[in-house]
Amino acid sequence: MNYTALVNTVTSYTEDQFSTTDINTFIVQAETRIYNSVQFPSLRKNVTSTLTGLDQYLDCPSDFLSVYSMAVYESGGPYTYLLNKDVNFIREAYPVPTATGTPKHYALFGQTFADPNELVFLLGPTPDQNYEVELHYFYYPESITTVAGGQTWLGENFDPVLLYGTLVEAYTYMKGEADMMQLYEGKYKEALALAKRLGDGLERQDAYRSGQYRQPVN
């Protein structure tokens, strides 16, 4: 289901017309709820960068939300995965910022000075030289309301949860009847449960190690 089909379906279900701004708000709110409920692989992104020697800070990507993993390595060398800690731990474990070594820990330090909308990592110990770093992180993919062609992974592969999530937002805006709101909310939860079965279940295992999914027979 692309953007046009989604808008037309919501309009048909609700028998109402919405401004482009309003319908886009409904869709984005639905996407945000879904993306924070199910960890699809499509929400995972990785980037590489370089740690600067004697600099204990590393800027987060502009679309960063949370960390899956962070590893440092020298060119051609083995990966060393860093452990996530609180800023207080790093300050206590490495009280002298000028003491250097291969980073072992990282923490989300807070907003950057240059851009208050972005975050920065604090590393411990301070890198003793330049290191390559690979970061796997959670981010919001571009919304179906703005992506070229009006097509996203979610709309193409699991459109029921997007449709009913948008209908819940639209019907809330309309202050619709309680029974219909309950119906849409129920359909959304049903679709979300199936999406979680896929994103948090089937896509994180295989039949060789986990065995095929089995439904008990009564």
C-alpha positions in Angstrom: 0.0 0.0 0.0 1.5 3.3 -1.1 0.8 6.8 0.2 -2.1 7.5 -2.2 -3.7 4.1 -1.5 -3.4 4.7 2.2 -5.0 8.1 2.1 -7.8 6.9 -0.2 -8.5 3.9 2.1 -8.7 6.0 5.2 -11.0 8.5 3.5 -13.2 5.6 2.4 -13.4 4.0 5.8 -14.1 7.2 7.7 -16.3 8.7 4.9 -14.7 12.0 5.6 -12.2 14.4 3.9 -9.1 15.6 5.6 -6.6 18.3 4.7 -3.2 17.0 3.6 -1.6 18.4 6.8 -4.1 16.5 9.0 -3.9 13.2 7.2 -0.1 13.3 7.1 -0.1 14.0 10.9 -2.3 10.9 11.4 0.1 8.8 9.4 3.2 10.0 11.0 1.8 9.5 14.5 0.8 5.9 13.5 4.2 5.2 12.2 5.9 6.5 15.3 3.7 4.2 17.5 4.4 1.2 15.3 8.2 1.8 15.1 8.3 2.0 18.9 6.3 -1.1 19.4 8.0 -3.5 16.9 11.7 -3.7 16.1 11.7 -4.5 12.4 15.1 -5.0 10.8 14.2 -2.1 8.5 14.6 0.2 11.5 18.2 -0.8 11.9 21.0 1.2 10.3 24.8 1.2 10.5 27.4 3.8 9.9 31.2 3.9 10.1 33.2 6.9 11.3 36.6 7.7 12.9 37.4 8.3 16.5 40.0 11.1 16.9 42.9 10.4 19.2 42.8 12.4 22.4 39.1 13.3 21.9 36.7 11.5 24.2 33.5 12.6 22.3 31.8 11.3 19.2 28.8 12.9 17.6 25.7 10.7 17.0 24.2 10.5 13.6 21.5 13.1 12.9 18.8 10.4 12.7 20.0 8.5 15.8 17.5 7.2 18.4 19.2 4.4 20.3 22.1 2.0 20.1 22.2 -1.6 19.0 26.0 -1.9 19.2 29.2 0.1 18.9 32.6 -1.4 18.0 36.1 0.1 17.5 38.9 -1.3 15.4 42.2 -0.4 13.8 42.4 -0.7 10.0 42.4 -4.4 9.3 42.3 -5.3 13.0 39.7 -7.2 15.1 36.5 -5.5 16.4 36.3 -4.5 20.0 32.7 -4.1 21.1 32.1 -1.3 23.7 29.9 -1.7 26.7 27.1 0.8 27.3 27.5 2.6 30.7 26.1 5.7 32.4 28.1 8.9 32.2 28.8 8.8 35.9 30.4 5.3 35.6 32.8 6.6 32.9 33.6 9.7 34.9 34.5 7.5 37.9 36.2 4.7 36.0 38.3 7.2 34.0 38.6 10.3 36.2 41.5 11.8 34.2 40.3 12.6 30.7 44.0 12.8 29.5 44.5 9.1 30.4 44.2 7.3 27.1 43.8 3.8 25.7 41.5 1.7 23.5 37.9 2.7 24.4 36.0 0.0 26.3 32.9 1.9 27.3 30.5 4.5 26.0 27.6 6.6 27.3 25.1 9.0 25.8 26.5 12.2 27.1 23.7 14.6 26.1 23.1 17.3 23.5 26.0 18.7 21.5 27.1 22.3 21.9 26.8 23.0 18.2 23.3 21.5 17.8 20.9 21.2 20.8 18.8 18.7 18.8 21.6 16.2 18.5 23.3 13.8 20.9 26.9 12.9 21.5 28.8 9.9 22.9 31.3 10.0 25.7 34.0 7.3 25.5 36.1 5.8 28.2 39.0 5.8 28.2 39.8 8.6 25.8 41.1 7.2 22.5 44.9 7.1 22.4 44.9 7.2 18.6 42.5 7.3 15.7 40.2 4.3 15.6 37.6 3.2 13.1 34.2 2.9 14.7 31.1 1.0 13.5 27.7 1.9 15.0 24.5 0.0 14.6 21.5 2.0 15.7 17.7 2.4 15.8 16.3 5.2 13.7 13.0 6.2 12.1 13.0 5.5 8.3 11.6 8.2 6.1 7.8 8.5 6.4 5.5 7.3 3.7 4.2 10.9 3.6 7.5 12.2 2.2 9.4 9.3 0.7 9.9 9.3 -3.0 7.2 7.3 -4.8 5.1 7.1 -1.6 6.3 3.6 -0.8 8.0 2.3 2.4 8.9 -1.1 3.7 6.1 -1.0 6.2 3.5 0.0 3.6 4.6 -2.7 1.2 5.1 -5.5 3.6 2.7 -5.0 6.5 0.1 -2.4 5.6 -2.7 -3.5 7.9 -0.9 -2.2 11.0 -0.2 1.1 9.2 -3.8 1.4 8.0 -5.5 0.7 11.3 -3.0 2.8 13.2 -3.8 5.7 10.9 -7.6 5.1 11.3 -7.2 5.2 15.1 -5.5 8.6 14.8 -8.1 9.9 12.3 -11.1 8.7 14.3 -9.7 10.2 17.4 -9.4 13.5 15.6 -13.0 13.1 14.4 -14.2 12.4 17.9 -16.0 9.4 16.5 -18.4 7.1 18.1 -17.1 4.9 20.9 -18.0 1.6 19.3 -16.2 2.4 16.1 -13.2 3.7 18.0 -13.1 0.4 19.9 -13.4 -1.5 16.6 -10.5 0.3 15.0 -8.4 0.1 18.2 -9.0 -3.7 18.3 -8.1 -4.1 14.7 -4.9 -2.1 15.2 -3.9 -4.2 18.2 -4.6 -7.4 16.3 -2.4 -6.2 13.4 0.3 -5.0 15.8 0.4 -8.4 17.4 1.0 -10.0 14.0 3.7 -7.4 13.2 5.5 -8.2 16.5 5.3 -11.9 15.6 7.2 -11.1 12.4 9.6 -8.3 13.6 10.3 -9.5 17.1 9.9 -13.2 16.4 10.2 -14.8 13.0 12.9 -12.4 11.8 15.1 -13.1 14.8 15.3 -16.9 14.5 15.5 -19.7 11.9 14.1 -23.2 11.7 17.5 -24.8 12.0 18.3 -23.5 15.5 14.8 -22.6 16.8 12.6 -25.1 15.0 9.6 -24.2 13.0 6.7 -22.3 14.7 4.2 -24.8 16.1 0.6 -23.9 17.0 -0.9 -26.2 19.7 -3.7 -28.3 18.5 -6.7 -28.8 20.8 
